[in-house]
Amino acid sequence: MQYSILIAIILSVSLLMVFYFPQAYGIFHREDFVITDYGVKNGNPFMTVQGEAGRSVSVDMGDESYYAYTFVTDKGVFASTVALGVDESKPYYSADSFQVEKFEIGACLEDGDLTGTPKFSGKTVEFIPQGFTIMNLSKVYTLQVTSDDPDDDCQSGNHIYKMFASN
């Protein structure tokens, strides 16, 4: 009898936590990474996905993983990223630039030099460059990136963990 009451209490608390802290238990929607369109508008690379850009948050590896909507442009490789926020209840959006030899699982993403800001709006995600204009976009990717300790092979410690889509 005591065990059934204890189990009922644990289940009740778990369900309450799911409703009050949904991101802590992860939200992943495959359609948030299925690319339907991409291009450059007013010097800003963009991509459109089937779902909602930036809605999904990677929690399966805690703060050691994030999603990257990645743009290969004439000025370099850039990404608008989404990770689990510090308070673990909502996403944190940022932008990054990478140097990568080849887009494949396990590839090292070294830090780039140029900066920008992310813009997430419905189905569309953009990278807004700061101090330069992007003219051409050759490829886009949706990725999950892991952050690990730097080593001799990868100074940033960032590696491609999953590739969801590319165009």
N, C-alpha and C positions, 0 to 999 in steps of 0.2 A: 504494500500500500504506500509506504513512504517513497519507494522508488518511482511509482506512478505519479505522485504529486511533484516530486523533484523533476522528473522528465517533462511534465506539463509546464512547470515554471520555466525551465530552460527553453522549451520551444516557444513559449509566449514571449520571453525576453528576446529571443533570436528574431522572431517575426517583427517585434516592435523596432529592433535595430535596423532591419531591412527597410522599413518604412521611413524611419527618421534619418538613416545614414545609407541611402541606396548606393552611393558610389563606393562605399567601403566594401561592398560585396560585388562590385564590378558591373559595368554595363558595356556590353559589346553588341553592336549591330553590324552584321556583315555588310549591309547595304551602305553604311557610312564610308566604305572604302572602295566601292565599285565605281570607277571613273566613267562618266558619261560624256564629258566634254572638257576641253581645255584650250587655253590660248593666252594672248597678251592683250590687255585693254588699258590704254593710257599709261603704258610702261610698266604695268603690274601683271605678273603672271597669275593665272587663276585656273582652278579646276572645279568642275561640278561633279557631284556624286549622286547616286540614286537615293541615298538616305539623307541624313543631316550631317554636314561637315562639322567635326569637332564635338559631336554629341557623345561618342564612345570614349571611354577613359580606360587606359591600361592599368589594371590593378593586380594582375596575376604575378607580378614581380615587385610589387610595392613601388618605391620611389626609384627603382633601378630600371624602369622601362617607360617608354613614351611612344606615342604615335606621331608619325611625320608625314605630312602631305608635301611631297618633294617635287621640286621644279628644276629641270636641267636647262639652263639658259645660256645665252651668249656671254654673260658676265660671271657665270659660275653655277654652282648647285646650291639651292636655297630650300628651306622648308618652313612651313607654318606648322607648329607642333602643339600637341595637347598631352598633358600629363595630369596625374592626380595632384590636386592642390595641397598645400601645406596642412590645411585643416582636414583633409581627406573627405570633404563633403561636396566639393565641386571642382571642376576642371581648372587647370592653369594653362593659359595660352601663351606661347612665345614664338620667336622666330630664330632660325639658325642658318648658318652657311657651312657647307661641307666640302671636303676634298675627298673623293673616292675614286679608286682605280676602276672598279667594276661593280655594278649593282648585282650582288648575289648574297645568299645567306652566309653570314659570318664575316662579310666584308667590313673593314675598318672605315669609320667615318671620321676623318681628321677634321679639326676645326678650320673653318675658312676665315677670311679677313673682313668681308663686307657685311653690313648690317641692314636690318629692316624690321618691319613689324608685321604680325599676322592680322588677318581680317577674316572672321568667320561670320557668314550670314546665310542661314537656311541651308540650301544644298551646295553653296559655293564657298570656297576658301581661296584667299588671295595671299600673296606675299607682297608687301609694300616696301620697295627698296628705299633706302635713305642715302641721298647724295649721288645717285646714279640712276640711269634709265635702262630698262631691259627692252630689247627690240625683238629678240627671237626666243622661242621656247621649243626645244626639240623633243623633250620626253618628260613625262610625269610618272610618279610612283606614289603608292600609299604603302607605308612601312610601319613595322614595329621595331623600335631600336632599344637595345639594352645598354645600360651604362655600367661599366665595370671599372676596376682599378686600371690605370694606365700601365703599359708595359713596353718593352723594347719594340714590339711589333705594332702596337697601336697606342700612340701617345695620349689620345683622348679617352680611350677606354670604351668608346661607343662602337657598337657593331650592329649590323642588320640582323635581326632575329627572325622576322617574318616579312615576306613580301605579299601584300594582298592583291595589288593590281598594278598594271603599267600600261601606258599608251604612248 
